[in-house]
Amino acid sequence: PLQQGQMVAPVVASLGPLENLTLTPNPDEVEEVFTLPLDHLLREENQGYTHFRTAGGYGYTLPVFLNGPHKVWGLTAIVTELTLELLAPGRY
C-alpha cells in the first residue's frame, strides 16, 4: 500500500510489440501484468466511479475501469484516468 509522503512517478512509453517483451515485475509489488486497449478504456460503458466514505464522514470518489478481464481501480485507475486526459482530451 502507498504510504503518506511517498511519491509515484508513472512512465508512459511505447515499448514496441508486446510479444517481444519479457517483463519481470517485482512479485512483492505486482500481482499480474495485463493490457487493455486504449479503445476499451475510452468507451463510456467501461468507465465508472467508486464512492468512499470514511468513519469521520469525509467522502471521496475515485475512477474505476470495468468490463475487461480485470477491474482497474485504486492508484492504477487514477493514473490511467490522468493518462487518458492527456492522450485523448477530446474523447475522455
SULZITA-V738967 format. One line per field, one symbol per residue. psi: psi as a letter, one per 20 degrees, with the letter a starting at -180 (. if undefined). burial: 1 if it has 9 or more other ideal C-beta (glycine too) atoms within 8 Angstrom, else 0. A space follows every 50 residues. Layout:
psi = ???
burial = ???
This chain:
psi = qpqpiqqpnqppqojaphhiqopmqoiihogqprqpqghghiphijqaqp pqprhjipqrpqqqprjaiqpoabhghghgghghhghmhii.
burial = 00000000000000000000000000000000000100011100011001 000000000001111001000110001111111110110000
